[in-house]
Amino acid sequence: MEWTDLPEVGAVAGQAAAKGKSVTSRALNILGAFDAGHVKLTLSEISRRSDTPVATCHRLLGELLEWGAVAKRGNHYYVGHRLWSLGLLAPVEKDLKTIAGPYMQDVLFATRQVVNLFVLEGQHALLIERFSGTAVGKPVAQVGDRLPLHVSAAGKVLLGYAPAEVRAKAFASLIRRTPYTVTEPGKLHRQIQEARDNGYALTREEQALGTSGLAVPVLNGSGQLLAALGVVFIGPMREPERVIPALQVAAAAVGREIGSLG
């Protein structure tokens, strides 16, 4: 069955929430129900989060399942492997991950801490690559996770270079992840400005208790932001003055190589 932009035949009053939407937009809303805090969902949860009638949701999930956009285990649905495979084809991910990988390994060797690479995606910081050793404990975030921009060092770096409309939306939704998450707009604005001025951002237990973050921007030759390269410390932050230069050297090398690709 092919998707079409025509309204479904036989729509009833109970489907008023979906009225006027194309099948494609409904399917995208269903996929949009998944996020870093909701990686597995039941049919009823997807229906509620996507504002899609249960019957319509069940039918579309069947088509998405067949295509590989979602997977199912028991009563729960997950994002499917085919979407992930498509995401890896995006130039920003493919080029950045390929080029940044060796430099991230260097930072890992120098710091013995988790090394992350984030890009700006809408109102979130998207984790596209992660390197860690064997003694850093349980990861705070996994590749593919999307974090609110204000809770992490990488997110604050991204906010420092983000368009005004992105900043405005981020400031309108300052959720608290821990007791130490900065949700006061004035303080957050100062931190973002300091990150831009100093060339790095620091956080302590804002995303998860017991962790600290340090991140620097990855810029191209024109000073445009490509990504944020960061380190997560499990426990107290140790010798940030030694880690900052290592991150900055790696970020500059990544920016140069990306620039050479045009």
C-alpha positions as a printed Julia matrix, in Angstrom:
262×3 Matrix{Float64}:
   0.0    0.0    0.0
   1.44   3.39  -0.93
   1.13   6.45   1.26
  -1.0    9.24  -0.16
  -1.87  12.77   0.76
  -5.59  12.04   0.46
  -7.64  11.92   3.68
  -8.51   8.44   4.86
 -11.83   7.09   3.65
 -14.35   6.56   6.39
 -12.86   9.01   8.88
 -15.2    9.42  11.84
 -15.7   12.01  14.53
 -13.37  10.11  16.88
 -10.55  10.82  14.46
 -10.95  14.58  14.63
  -7.42  15.0   16.01
  -6.05  13.63  12.76
  -8.45  15.48  10.45
  -6.78  17.43   7.7
  -3.41  15.71   8.07
  -1.82  13.72   5.28
  -0.87  10.11   5.85
   2.77  11.11   5.51
   2.5   13.74   8.25
   0.75  11.26  10.54
   3.49   8.71   9.98
   6.13  11.34  10.76
   4.25  12.32  13.92
   4.32   8.67  14.97
   8.08   8.48  14.48
   8.41  11.79  16.31
   6.86  10.19  19.4
  10.23   8.55  20.08
  12.99  10.52  21.77
  15.86   9.99  24.18
  13.45   9.62  27.1
  11.03   7.38  25.19
  13.02   4.81  23.22
  10.34   2.14  23.58
   6.61   2.78  23.46
   3.39   0.81  23.42
   0.67   1.39  20.83
  -1.4    3.46  23.25
   1.62   5.56  24.25
   2.49   6.27  20.62
  -1.13   7.13  19.88
  -1.23   9.58  22.77
   2.19  11.18  22.14
   1.58  11.58  18.4
  -2.06  12.67  18.78
  -3.1    9.9   16.39
  -6.26   7.75  16.79
  -5.38   4.24  17.94
  -6.79   2.51  14.86
  -4.89   4.81  12.49
  -1.77   4.52  14.61
  -1.94   0.7   14.57
  -2.32   0.61  10.79
   0.53   3.02  10.13
   2.79   1.23  12.6
   2.17  -1.97  10.61
   3.43  -0.28   7.45
   6.39   1.31   9.24
   7.24  -2.07  10.75
   7.18  -3.74   7.35
   9.45  -1.05   5.88
  11.89  -1.2    8.79
  11.26   2.28  10.21
  10.17   0.71  13.51
  10.81  -2.61  15.23
   8.64  -4.47  17.75
   9.45  -6.61  20.76
   6.5   -7.88  22.72
   4.1   -4.98  23.17
   6.71  -2.29  22.63
   7.84  -0.5   19.49
  11.35   0.87  18.87
  12.99   2.96  16.15
  13.99   0.56  13.37
  17.43  -0.09  11.92
  16.51   1.3    8.52
  16.03   4.82   9.87
  19.4    4.62  11.57
  21.03   3.45   8.35
  19.51   6.38   6.48
  20.69   8.8    9.15
  24.27   7.63   8.68
  24.1    8.81   5.07
  23.6   12.45   6.1
  26.78  14.31   5.09
  27.07  16.2    8.37
  27.18  12.91  10.29
  29.17  10.86   7.82
  31.91  13.42   7.21
  32.15  14.6   10.81
  32.24  11.11  12.27
  34.81   9.89   9.76
  37.12  12.86  10.22
  36.6   13.38  13.96
  37.06   9.73  14.96
  40.89   9.62  15.07
  41.09  12.93  16.92
  38.48  11.78  19.42
  40.62   8.71  20.01
  43.56  11.02  20.76
  41.46  12.94  23.3
  40.34   9.66  24.85
  43.96   8.54  25.18
  44.93  11.86  26.79
  42.01  12.15  29.21
  40.78   8.59  29.82
  37.25  10.04  29.87
  34.17   9.76  27.66
  34.56  11.82  24.47
  31.39  13.04  22.69
  30.61  14.78  19.41
  27.34  16.73  19.22
  25.61  18.64  16.44
  22.69  21.05  16.6
  19.41  19.44  15.54
  16.41  21.68  15.97
  16.11  22.46  19.68
  18.41  19.64  20.76
  22.03  18.58  20.9
  22.27  15.34  18.88
  25.03  12.92  19.92
  26.5   11.53  16.7
  29.69   9.89  18.01
  31.04   8.68  21.32
  34.31   7.11  22.46
  35.02   5.78  25.94
  37.4    3.5   27.8
  36.54   0.48  29.88
  36.63   2.15  33.3
  34.32   5.16  32.93
  31.11   3.59  34.19
  27.65   3.63  32.65
  27.33   6.18  29.82
  25.21   9.25  30.45
  24.11   9.38  26.79
  24.19   7.02  23.82
  24.83   7.79  20.16
  21.54   9.02  18.68
  20.34  10.63  21.92
  19.0   14.18  21.79
  19.62  16.35  24.84
  18.08  19.72  25.75
  20.59  22.38  24.77
  20.85  23.99  28.21
  21.81  20.92  30.28
  25.2   19.99  28.82
  28.51  21.69  28.07
  28.19  20.76  24.39
  24.66  22.13  24.31
  25.8   25.46  25.74
  28.52  25.66  23.1
  25.91  24.99  20.41
  23.61  27.63  21.92
  26.44  30.14  21.76
  26.42  29.9   17.97
  22.74  29.07  17.41
  20.34  31.34  15.51
  18.26  33.72  17.61
  15.06  31.72  17.09
  16.72  28.54  18.37
  17.93  30.34  21.47
  14.48  31.82  22.08
  12.82  28.41  21.94
  15.5   26.86  24.13
  15.03  29.56  26.77
  11.28  29.01  26.66
  11.68  25.4   27.79
  14.32  25.25  30.53
  13.51  21.91  32.1
  15.39  20.75  35.19
  17.3   17.45  34.89
  19.02  17.64  38.29
  18.98  20.09  41.22
  22.0   21.75  39.58
  20.54  22.32  36.12
  20.65  26.01  35.27
  17.09  27.15  34.54
  17.45  30.85  35.38
  17.52  32.67  32.01
  19.91  35.42  33.09
  22.49  32.97  34.44
  22.2   30.72  31.4
  22.64  33.7   29.07
  25.85  34.65  30.91
  27.16  31.08  30.68
  26.46  30.94  26.95
  28.21  34.27  26.38
  31.2   33.1   28.44
  31.36  29.9   26.42
  31.45  31.93  23.21
  34.06  34.36  24.59
  36.3   31.77  26.25
  36.05  29.07  23.59
  34.76  26.38  25.94
  31.87  25.56  28.31
  31.84  23.76  31.66
  28.96  22.07  33.48
  28.8   20.25  36.79
  26.02  17.72  37.45
  23.49  19.55  35.27
  22.62  16.63  32.98
  23.2   13.78  35.44
  24.36  13.62  39.04
  27.96  12.6   39.53
  29.13  13.87  36.15
  30.79  17.0   34.81
  31.13  18.22  31.22
  33.61  20.22  29.2
  33.13  21.1   25.51
  34.61  23.29  22.77
  33.26  24.37  19.36
  34.32  22.77  16.09
  34.48  25.63  13.58
  35.22  25.76   9.87
  37.6   28.26   8.3
  34.85  30.9    8.18
  34.1   30.6   11.88
  30.83  28.75  11.32
  29.9   26.13  13.9
  30.01  22.51  12.74
  29.74  20.65  16.03
  30.68  20.62  19.7
  33.44  18.3   20.91
  33.31  17.43  24.58
  34.49  15.27  27.44
  32.32  13.87  30.23
  33.96  13.23  33.58
  32.48  10.54  35.8
  33.01  12.03  39.25
  34.81  15.33  39.92
  36.32  17.18  36.97
  40.07  16.68  36.99
  42.56  19.14  35.53
  40.26  20.99  33.11
  43.17  23.3   32.25
  44.92  20.27  30.72
  41.86  18.92  28.93
  40.78  22.21  27.31
  43.88  22.52  25.07
  43.6   18.86  24.03
  39.99  19.41  22.99
  40.77  22.66  21.2
  43.63  21.12  19.21
  41.4   18.21  18.17
  38.49  20.51  17.28
  40.71  22.77  15.19
  42.08  19.79  13.26
  38.57  18.49  12.56
  37.47  21.94  11.39
  40.43  22.21   9.01
  39.77  18.81   7.45
  36.07  19.49   7.04
  36.95  22.83   5.42
  39.25  21.1    2.97
  36.24  19.12   1.71
  34.52  22.36   0.71
